[in-house]
């Protein structure tokens, strides 16, 4: 999530970085929401607009929500955010199952095996 937050911030987007960890929020707030990055695009730091452990604050009114967590965390995050998502479109409130759309037959079989 930090890399995506840095990338989107550097591209001019207003980012709210969410974490369930109050300790991480406190650490970032104490650092004025500045995150450092190192990678193929270079090194540096940037200040993200918001850091929160309140899902309501993080997603309410957002035009786009990027969920950058391992697949094992999707259900926890989706359940936490679904009361605050707004429609229209496939991401309407309470319809989070529509976020999982297999792209092809192989993916459909994999999803069926996990059910």
Residue, then its C-alpha position, 0 to 999 in steps of 0.5 A: x500500500x505504501x508504494x501505491x500511495x507514494x506513486x499516486x501522490x507523486x502523480x498528483x492524486x489526493x491519497x488517503x492511506x488506510x491501515x487497521x494499525x493505530x500504531x502505524x497511523x501514529x507513526x505516520x502522523x508523527x512523521x507528517x504523513x511522509x513516506x519514503x520510497x526506493x525502487x526502479x523509479x528512484x528514491x525520495x519521499x512524499x507526503x500523502x494527504x491523509x492517513x487513517x485507521x477509520x475505513x469510513x474516513x478512508x473511503x467515504x466520498x472516494x472516486x476510486x478505492x485501491x485495495x492493495x492487500x494480499x488475497x487473504x485480506x480481501x474479505x476483511x477489507x471488503x467487509x470493513x468498507x462495504x457500508x461506506x461505498x457508494x454506487x452506481x456501478x458494480x461496486x454498489x454498497x453491499x454487493x462486494x461479491x461482484x468485485x470478484x469476476x473471473x476473467x476466463x474459464x481457468x479463473x472460474x474453475x479456480x474460484x469454484x475450487x476455493x468455494 
